[in-house]
Amino acid sequence: MCEFKIINKTDGSQIGEDILILSYTDDNELIFKDVLGMGEKLDSALILDVNTLNQTCVILQHPIIKEFISLIKNINDNKVKLEQIENFQSKIERIKENL
């Protein structure tokens, strides 16, 4: 059985260990659970790398990730609306302005 350590890409900190389950909720929140079924939920995170050799999973957290995942799912399911694209686009523009 592979049990993973969850590493935060931003600062390299470990935010979980002995993790068996990694999944997303219907609200696009990342859930991870350990061998006892105890878990944590990250509101807006993306799995960047899963390595079974060193048993690590690297995640990236950013407020825009949750919305990005929702947008991609809706595009994939042909349920995307113009308003959702425009809303996401405006958030990207605000990030761009702050560079």
N, CA, C and O atoms as CSV, one atom per row, in Angstrom:
chain,resi,resn,atom,element,x,y,z
A,1,MET,N,N,0.847,-1.173,0.000
A,1,MET,CA,C,0.000,0.000,0.000
A,1,MET,C,C,0.895,1.239,0.000
A,1,MET,O,O,1.852,1.326,0.770
A,2,CYS,N,N,0.576,2.188,-0.866
A,2,CYS,CA,C,1.330,3.431,-0.962
A,2,CYS,C,C,0.678,4.495,-0.083
A,2,CYS,O,O,-0.502,4.806,-0.244
A,3,GLU,N,N,1.436,5.036,0.825
A,3,GLU,CA,C,0.961,6.117,1.679
A,3,GLU,C,C,1.804,7.343,1.372
A,3,GLU,O,O,3.033,7.286,1.408
A,4,PHE,N,N,1.147,8.441,1.073
A,4,PHE,CA,C,1.841,9.632,0.601
A,4,PHE,C,C,1.985,10.705,1.670
A,4,PHE,O,O,1.170,10.826,2.584
A,5,LYS,N,N,3.052,11.474,1.520
A,5,LYS,CA,C,3.208,12.727,2.243
A,5,LYS,C,C,2.734,13.809,1.283
A,5,LYS,O,O,3.072,13.783,0.099
A,6,ILE,N,N,1.955,14.758,1.787
A,6,ILE,CA,C,1.474,15.864,0.967
A,6,ILE,C,C,2.376,17.060,1.231
A,6,ILE,O,O,2.522,17.509,2.367
A,7,ILE,N,N,2.977,17.565,0.159
A,7,ILE,CA,C,3.931,18.674,0.248
A,7,ILE,C,C,3.337,19.902,-0.445
A,7,ILE,O,O,2.825,19.818,-1.561
A,8,ASN,N,N,3.418,21.038,0.243
A,8,ASN,CA,C,2.965,22.306,-0.318
A,8,ASN,C,C,4.082,22.880,-1.188
A,8,ASN,O,O,5.167,23.180,-0.688
A,9,LYS,N,N,3.825,23.033,-2.471
A,9,LYS,CA,C,4.823,23.533,-3.428
A,9,LYS,C,C,5.317,24.935,-3.063
A,9,LYS,O,O,6.489,25.249,-3.270
A,10,THR,N,N,4.445,25.768,-2.529
A,10,THR,CA,C,4.786,27.160,-2.253
A,10,THR,C,C,5.932,27.294,-1.269
A,10,THR,O,O,6.870,28.054,-1.508
A,11,ASP,N,N,5.865,26.563,-0.165
A,11,ASP,CA,C,6.907,26.719,0.859
A,11,ASP,C,C,7.627,25.419,1.225
A,11,ASP,O,O,8.499,25.420,2.093
A,12,GLY,N,N,7.270,24.319,0.573
A,12,GLY,CA,C,7.931,23.045,0.832
A,12,GLY,C,C,7.487,22.351,2.114
A,12,GLY,O,O,8.040,21.317,2.489
A,13,SER,N,N,6.492,22.916,2.782
A,13,SER,CA,C,6.046,22.318,4.043
A,13,SER,C,C,5.222,21.054,3.789
A,13,SER,O,O,4.572,20.904,2.755
A,14,GLN,N,N,5.274,20.166,4.760
A,14,GLN,CA,C,4.470,18.949,4.694
A,14,GLN,C,C,3.132,19.235,5.364
A,14,GLN,O,O,3.093,19.692,6.507
A,15,ILE,N,N,2.039,18.969,4.661
A,15,ILE,CA,C,0.729,19.270,5.236
A,15,ILE,C,C,-0.099,18.014,5.492
A,15,ILE,O,O,-1.253,18.105,5.910
A,16,GLY,N,N,0.482,16.851,5.244
A,16,GLY,CA,C,-0.197,15.596,5.529
A,16,GLY,C,C,0.754,14.442,5.356
A,16,GLY,O,O,1.735,14.533,4.618
A,17,GLU,N,N,0.456,13.332,6.052
A,17,GLU,CA,C,1.277,12.133,5.883
A,17,GLU,C,C,0.399,10.901,6.040
A,17,GLU,O,O,-0.707,10.971,6.577
A,18,ASP,N,N,0.910,9.774,5.561
A,18,ASP,CA,C,0.179,8.509,5.566
A,18,ASP,C,C,-1.151,8.640,4.816
A,18,ASP,O,O,-2.156,8.053,5.216
A,19,ILE,N,N,-1.147,9.410,3.733
A,19,ILE,CA,C,-2.354,9.681,2.951
A,19,ILE,C,C,-2.583,8.560,1.936
A,19,ILE,O,O,-1.682,8.183,1.187
A,20,LEU,N,N,-3.810,8.039,1.931
A,20,LEU,CA,C,-4.186,6.982,0.999
A,20,LEU,C,C,-5.134,7.473,-0.090
A,20,LEU,O,O,-5.127,6.957,-1.207
A,21,ILE,N,N,-5.942,8.466,0.240
A,21,ILE,CA,C,-6.971,8.928,-0.689
A,21,ILE,C,C,-6.772,10.407,-1.010
A,21,ILE,O,O,-6.649,11.241,-0.113
A,22,LEU,N,N,-6.742,10.711,-2.297
A,22,LEU,CA,C,-6.709,12.085,-2.797
A,22,LEU,C,C,-7.838,12.212,-3.805
A,22,LEU,O,O,-7.900,11.444,-4.765
A,23,SER,N,N,-8.723,13.164,-3.600
A,23,SER,CA,C,-9.821,13.344,-4.548
A,23,SER,C,C,-10.373,14.755,-4.431
A,23,SER,O,O,-10.057,15.500,-3.504
A,24,TYR,N,N,-11.210,15.094,-5.408
A,24,TYR,CA,C,-11.867,16.397,-5.403
A,24,TYR,C,C,-13.343,16.212,-5.081
A,24,TYR,O,O,-13.968,15.240,-5.505
A,25,THR,N,N,-13.891,17.161,-4.324
A,25,THR,CA,C,-15.320,17.160,-4.025
A,25,THR,C,C,-16.078,17.694,-5.241
A,25,THR,O,O,-15.468,18.141,-6.212
A,26,ASP,N,N,-17.392,17.647,-5.182
A,26,ASP,CA,C,-18.211,18.233,-6.245
A,26,ASP,C,C,-18.018,19.741,-6.329
A,26,ASP,O,O,-18.290,20.354,-7.361
A,27,ASP,N,N,-17.538,20.345,-5.218
A,27,ASP,CA,C,-17.265,21.785,-5.187
A,27,ASP,C,C,-15.811,22.109,-5.522
A,27,ASP,O,O,-15.350,23.229,-5.301
A,28,ASN,N,N,-15.087,21.114,-6.061
A,28,ASN,CA,C,-13.695,21.279,-6.512
A,28,ASN,C,C,-12.720,21.586,-5.389
A,28,ASN,O,O,-11.729,22.288,-5.595
A,29,GLU,N,N,-12.995,21.065,-4.213
A,29,GLU,CA,C,-12.062,21.170,-3.099
A,29,GLU,C,C,-11.266,19.864,-3.037
A,29,GLU,O,O,-11.821,18.784,-3.241
A,30,LEU,N,N,-9.978,19.966,-2.759
A,30,LEU,CA,C,-9.117,18.788,-2.695
A,30,LEU,C,C,-9.217,18.162,-1.306
A,30,LEU,O,O,-9.011,18.833,-0.295
A,31,ILE,N,N,-9.532,16.879,-1.270
A,31,ILE,CA,C,-9.624,16.146,-0.010
A,31,ILE,C,C,-8.507,15.112,0.020
A,31,ILE,O,O,-8.232,14.455,-0.984
A,32,PHE,N,N,-7.869,14.972,1.170
A,32,PHE,CA,C,-6.955,13.848,1.357
A,32,PHE,C,C,-7.220,13.207,2.707
A,32,PHE,O,O,-7.450,13.887,3.707
A,33,LYS,N,N,-7.182,11.854,2.710
A,33,LYS,CA,C,-7.479,11.089,3.921
A,33,LYS,C,C,-6.353,10.116,4.214
A,33,LYS,O,O,-5.748,9.541,3.309
A,34,ASP,N,N,-6.081,9.944,5.521
A,34,ASP,CA,C,-5.016,9.040,5.944
A,34,ASP,C,C,-5.551,7.634,6.182
A,34,ASP,O,O,-6.709,7.339,5.886
A,35,VAL,N,N,-4.694,6.770,6.719
A,35,VAL,CA,C,-5.045,5.371,6.919
A,35,VAL,C,C,-6.199,5.188,7.903
A,35,VAL,O,O,-6.878,4.161,7.868
A,36,LEU,N,N,-6.429,6.153,8.767
A,36,LEU,CA,C,-7.521,6.078,9.735
A,36,LEU,C,C,-8.812,6.706,9.204
A,36,LEU,O,O,-9.833,6.711,9.893
A,37,GLY,N,N,-8.764,7.232,7.985
A,37,GLY,CA,C,-9.939,7.882,7.406
A,37,GLY,C,C,-10.065,9.348,7.790
A,37,GLY,O,O,-11.011,10.026,7.388
A,38,MET,N,N,-9.104,9.835,8.575
A,38,MET,CA,C,-9.099,11.243,8.951
A,38,MET,C,C,-8.554,12.033,7.766
A,38,MET,O,O,-7.667,11.566,7.052
A,39,GLY,N,N,-9.082,13.208,7.569
A,39,GLY,CA,C,-8.618,13.953,6.423
A,39,GLY,C,C,-8.710,15.440,6.580
A,39,GLY,O,O,-9.112,15.979,7.611
A,40,GLU,N,N,-8.319,16.071,5.508
A,40,GLU,CA,C,-8.341,17.517,5.432
A,40,GLU,C,C,-8.905,17.907,4.086
A,40,GLU,O,O,-8.883,17.126,3.135
A,41,LYS,N,N,-9.407,19.116,4.016
A,41,LYS,CA,C,-9.939,19.643,2.773
A,41,LYS,C,C,-9.226,20.955,2.478
A,41,LYS,O,O,-9.139,21.832,3.337
A,42,LEU,N,N,-8.720,21.080,1.259
A,42,LEU,CA,C,-8.093,22.318,0.819
A,42,LEU,C,C,-9.036,22.973,-0.183
A,42,LEU,O,O,-9.445,22.355,-1.166
A,43,ASP,N,N,-9.369,24.215,0.077
A,43,ASP,CA,C,-10.389,24.915,-0.703
A,43,ASP,C,C,-10.016,25.088,-2.168
A,43,ASP,O,O,-10.870,24.913,-3.036
A,44,SER,N,N,-8.784,25.421,-2.464
A,44,SER,CA,C,-8.406,25.749,-3.833
A,44,SER,C,C,-6.979,25.275,-4.094
A,44,SER,O,O,-6.025,26.046,-3.991
A,45,ALA,N,N,-6.853,23.988,-4.435
A,45,ALA,CA,C,-5.528,23.383,-4.598
A,45,ALA,C,C,-5.513,22.478,-5.818
A,45,ALA,O,O,-6.540,21.942,-6.234
A,46,LEU,N,N,-4.325,22.324,-6.379
A,46,LEU,CA,C,-4.118,21.511,-7.565
A,46,LEU,C,C,-3.000,20.507,-7.297
A,46,LEU,O,O,-1.963,20.868,-6.740
A,47,ILE,N,N,-3.203,19.267,-7.684
A,47,ILE,CA,C,-2.163,18.245,-7.561
A,47,ILE,C,C,-1.176,18.457,-8.704
A,47,ILE,O,O,-1.548,18.390,-9.875
A,48,LEU,N,N,0.094,18.716,-8.354
A,48,LEU,CA,C,1.112,18.958,-9.378
A,48,LEU,C,C,1.911,17.712,-9.714
A,48,LEU,O,O,2.266,17.487,-10.871
A,49,ASP,N,N,2.197,16.896,-8.693
A,49,ASP,CA,C,3.079,15.756,-8.913
A,49,ASP,C,C,2.746,14.656,-7.913
A,49,ASP,O,O,2.563,14.918,-6.724
A,50,VAL,N,N,2.669,13.428,-8.405
A,50,VAL,CA,C,2.502,12.266,-7.549
A,50,VAL,C,C,3.665,11.335,-7.860
A,50,VAL,O,O,3.838,10.903,-9.000
A,51,ASN,N,N,4.462,11.028,-6.836
A,51,ASN,CA,C,5.641,10.196,-7.017
A,51,ASN,C,C,5.536,8.983,-6.101
A,51,ASN,O,O,5.637,9.110,-4.881
A,52,THR,N,N,5.332,7.808,-6.691
A,52,THR,CA,C,5.204,6.597,-5.881
A,52,THR,C,C,6.552,6.100,-5.366
A,52,THR,O,O,6.600,5.352,-4.389
A,53,LEU,N,N,7.649,6.507,-6.010
A,53,LEU,CA,C,8.971,6.060,-5.547
A,53,LEU,C,C,9.329,6.681,-4.201
A,53,LEU,O,O,9.786,5.986,-3.294
A,54,ASN,N,N,9.120,7.994,-4.073
A,54,ASN,CA,C,9.426,8.622,-2.781
A,54,ASN,C,C,8.161,8.918,-1.973
A,54,ASN,O,O,8.220,9.572,-0.932
A,55,GLN,N,N,7.027,8.434,-2.460
A,55,GLN,CA,C,5.729,8.521,-1.786
A,55,GLN,C,C,5.365,9.955,-1.385
A,55,GLN,O,O,5.015,10.237,-0.239
A,56,THR,N,N,5.464,10.843,-2.373
A,56,THR,CA,C,5.067,12.233,-2.140
A,56,THR,C,C,4.028,12.671,-3.167
A,56,THR,O,O,3.969,12.165,-4.288
A,57,CYS,N,N,3.231,13.610,-2.749
A,57,CYS,CA,C,2.282,14.279,-3.623
A,57,CYS,C,C,2.465,15.773,-3.383
A,57,CYS,O,O,2.292,16.255,-2.264
A,58,VAL,N,N,2.811,16.496,-4.431
A,58,VAL,CA,C,3.052,17.934,-4.322
A,58,VAL,C,C,1.802,18.659,-4.806
A,58,VAL,O,O,1.277,18.377,-5.883
A,59,ILE,N,N,1.338,19.603,-3.984
A,59,ILE,CA,C,0.148,20.373,-4.343
A,59,ILE,C,C,0.485,21.865,-4.391
A,59,ILE,O,O,1.430,22.330,-3.755
A,60,LEU,N,N,-0.302,22.582,-5.150
A,60,LEU,CA,C,-0.172,24.029,-5.252
A,60,LEU,C,C,-1.500,24.629,-4.821
A,60,LEU,O,O,-2.561,24.196,-5.272
A,61,GLN,N,N,-1.438,25.621,-3.951
A,61,GLN,CA,C,-2.652,26.298,-3.490
A,61,GLN,C,C,-2.656,27.742,-3.988
A,61,GLN,O,O,-1.657,28.454,-3.889
A,62,HIS,N,N,-3.796,28.153,-4.522
A,62,HIS,CA,C,-3.991,29.534,-4.958
A,62,HIS,C,C,-5.496,29.747,-5.074
A,62,HIS,O,O,-6.210,28.840,-5.500
A,63,PRO,N,N,-5.990,30.919,-4.707
A,63,PRO,CA,C,-7.438,31.155,-4.750
A,63,PRO,C,C,-8.090,30.937,-6.119
A,63,PRO,O,O,-9.281,30.631,-6.182
A,64,ILE,N,N,-7.354,31.086,-7.195
A,64,ILE,CA,C,-7.952,30.983,-8.530
A,64,ILE,C,C,-8.070,29.532,-9.029
A,64,ILE,O,O,-8.772,29.268,-10.004
A,65,ILE,N,N,-7.390,28.606,-8.365
A,65,ILE,CA,C,-7.372,27.216,-8.839
A,65,ILE,C,C,-8.752,26.585,-8.820
A,65,ILE,O,O,-9.136,25.909,-9.774
A,66,LYS,N,N,-9.497,26.795,-7.754
A,66,LYS,CA,C,-10.833,26.199,-7.641
A,66,LYS,C,C,-11.725,26.628,-8.808
A,66,LYS,O,O,-12.436,25.815,-9.399
A,67,GLU,N,N,-11.670,27.899,-9.118
A,67,GLU,CA,C,-12.475,28.424,-10.225
A,67,GLU,C,C,-11.993,27.886,-11.574
A,67,GLU,O,O,-12.794,27.627,-12.472
A,68,PHE,N,N,-10.689,27.723,-11.702
A,68,PHE,CA,C,-10.111,27.168,-12.932
A,68,PHE,C,C,-10.593,25.732,-13.153
A,68,PHE,O,O,-10.979,25.365,-14.263
A,69,ILE,N,N,-10.567,24.930,-12.097
A,69,ILE,CA,C,-11.020,23.541,-12.213
A,69,ILE,C,C,-12.491,23.498,-12.618
A,69,ILE,O,O,-12.884,22.701,-13.470
A,70,SER,N,N,-13.294,24.352,-12.008
A,70,SER,CA,C,-14.708,24.414,-12.353
A,70,SER,C,C,-14.901,24.789,-13.820
A,70,SER,O,O,-15.724,24.194,-14.515
A,71,LEU,N,N,-14.143,25.775,-14.286
A,71,LEU,CA,C,-14.233,26.210,-15.674
A,71,LEU,C,C,-13.868,25.070,-16.626
A,71,LEU,O,O,-14.581,24.826,-17.599
A,72,ILE,N,N,-12.784,24.385,-16.359
A,72,ILE,CA,C,-12.339,23.286,-17.221
A,72,ILE,C,C,-13.372,22.159,-17.244
A,72,ILE,O,O,-13.669,21.604,-18.302
A,73,LYS,N,N,-13.919,21.823,-16.067
A,73,LYS,CA,C,-14.954,20.776,-16.030
A,73,LYS,C,C,-16.164,21.173,-16.869
A,73,LYS,O,O,-16.708,20.353,-17.608
A,74,ASN,N,N,-16.582,22.426,-16.754
A,74,ASN,CA,C,-17.740,22.882,-17.521
A,74,ASN,C,C,-17.464,22.926,-19.019
A,74,ASN,O,O,-18.347,22.625,-19.822
A,75,ILE,N,N,-16.255,23.297,-19.396
A,75,ILE,CA,C,-15.879,23.264,-20.820
A,75,ILE,C,C,-15.928,21.823,-21.317
A,75,ILE,O,O,-16.472,21.539,-22.384
A,76,ASN,N,N,-15.357,20.925,-20.534
A,76,ASN,CA,C,-15.322,19.513,-20.913
A,76,ASN,C,C,-16.726,18.916,-21.048
A,76,ASN,O,O,-16.970,18.084,-21.922
A,77,ASP,N,N,-17.635,19.341,-20.186
A,77,ASP,CA,C,-19.008,18.819,-20.196
A,77,ASP,C,C,-19.951,19.624,-21.099
A,77,ASP,O,O,-21.157,19.383,-21.122
A,78,ASN,N,N,-19.387,20.580,-21.838
A,78,ASN,CA,C,-20.183,21.467,-22.701
A,78,ASN,C,C,-21.263,22.204,-21.917
A,78,ASN,O,O,-22.379,22.388,-22.404
A,79,LYS,N,N,-20.920,22.628,-20.692
A,79,LYS,CA,C,-21.864,23.359,-19.851
A,79,LYS,C,C,-21.362,24.757,-19.492
A,79,LYS,O,O,-21.959,25.448,-18.666
A,80,VAL,N,N,-20.270,25.159,-20.116
A,80,VAL,CA,C,-19.683,26.456,-19.786
A,80,VAL,C,C,-20.585,27.579,-20.288
A,80,VAL,O,O,-21.212,27.483,-21.343
A,81,LYS,N,N,-20.628,28.641,-19.496
A,81,LYS,CA,C,-21.413,29.820,-19.874
A,81,LYS,C,C,-20.454,30.990,-20.068
A,81,LYS,O,O,-19.401,31.066,-19.436
A,82,LEU,N,N,-20.841,31.887,-20.947
A,82,LEU,CA,C,-20.023,33.053,-21.250
A,82,LEU,C,C,-19.680,33.827,-19.980
A,82,LEU,O,O,-18.553,34.298,-19.829
A,83,GLU,N,N,-20.629,33.960,-19.079
A,83,GLU,CA,C,-20.414,34.686,-17.827
A,83,GLU,C,C,-19.275,34.065,-17.003
A,83,GLU,O,O,-18.476,34.786,-16.404
A,84,GLN,N,N,-19.204,32.736,-16.975
A,84,GLN,CA,C,-18.135,32.069,-16.226
A,84,GLN,C,C,-16.770,32.370,-16.844
A,84,GLN,O,O,-15.803,32.615,-16.123
A,85,ILE,N,N,-16.692,32.352,-18.153
A,85,ILE,CA,C,-15.427,32.657,-18.835
A,85,ILE,C,C,-15.026,34.110,-18.583
A,85,ILE,O,O,-13.866,34.395,-18.286
A,86,GLU,N,N,-15.973,35.011,-18.701
A,86,GLU,CA,C,-15.680,36.433,-18.495
A,86,GLU,C,C,-15.250,36.713,-17.052
A,86,GLU,O,O,-14.343,37.513,-16.822
A,87,ASN,N,N,-15.884,36.071,-16.098
A,87,ASN,CA,C,-15.528,36.233,-14.695
A,87,ASN,C,C,-14.097,35.753,-14.443
A,87,ASN,O,O,-13.312,36.424,-13.773
A,88,PHE,N,N,-13.775,34.588,-14.989
A,88,PHE,CA,C,-12.415,34.054,-14.825
A,88,PHE,C,C,-11.402,34.962,-15.520
A,88,PHE,O,O,-10.325,35.234,-14.989
A,89,GLN,N,N,-11.757,35.415,-16.685
A,89,GLN,CA,C,-10.875,36.299,-17.451
A,89,GLN,C,C,-10.598,37.597,-16.691
A,89,GLN,O,O,-9.467,38.084,-16.700
A,90,SER,N,N,-11.594,38.153,-16.045
A,90,SER,CA,C,-11.387,39.398,-15.296
A,90,SER,C,C,-10.470,39.166,-14.094
A,90,SER,O,O,-9.682,40.042,-13.737
A,91,LYS,N,N,-10.569,37.999,-13.476
A,91,LYS,CA,C,-9.659,37.693,-12.360
A,91,LYS,C,C,-8.221,37.562,-12.843
A,91,LYS,O,O,-7.287,37.993,-12.167
A,92,ILE,N,N,-8.054,36.973,-13.997
A,92,ILE,CA,C,-6.706,36.870,-14.583
A,92,ILE,C,C,-6.171,38.257,-14.920
A,92,ILE,O,O,-4.991,38.533,-14.703
A,93,GLU,N,N,-7.018,39.123,-15.442
A,93,GLU,CA,C,-6.610,40.496,-15.761
A,93,GLU,C,C,-6.168,41.242,-14.503
A,93,GLU,O,O,-5.197,41.997,-14.547
A,94,ARG,N,N,-6.867,41.042,-13.383
A,94,ARG,CA,C,-6.463,41.695,-12.118
A,94,ARG,C,C,-5.100,41.191,-11.648
A,94,ARG,O,O,-4.288,41.962,-11.138
A,95,ILE,N,N,-4.859,39.903,-11.823
A,95,ILE,CA,C,-3.548,39.350,-11.481
A,95,ILE,C,C,-2.487,39.974,-12.369
A,95,ILE,O,O,-1.417,40.347,-11.886
A,96,LYS,N,N,-2.765,40.090,-13.650
A,96,LYS,CA,C,-1.841,40.672,-14.626
A,96,LYS,C,C,-1.502,42.118,-14.259
A,96,LYS,O,O,-0.346,42.533,-14.349
A,97,GLU,N,N,-2.522,42.884,-13.842
A,97,GLU,CA,C,-2.303,44.280,-13.478
A,97,GLU,C,C,-1.392,44.441,-12.249
A,97,GLU,O,O,-0.702,45.450,-12.101
A,98,ASN,N,N,-1.406,43.441,-11.388
A,98,ASN,CA,C,-0.603,43.507,-10.168
A,98,ASN,C,C,0.833,43.006,-10.332
A,98,ASN,O,O,1.595,42.965,-9.366
A,99,LEU,N,N,1.193,42.630,-11.545
A,99,LEU,CA,C,2.571,42.151,-11.803
A,99,LEU,C,C,3.540,43.309,-11.824
A,99,LEU,O,O,4.738,43.108,-12.026
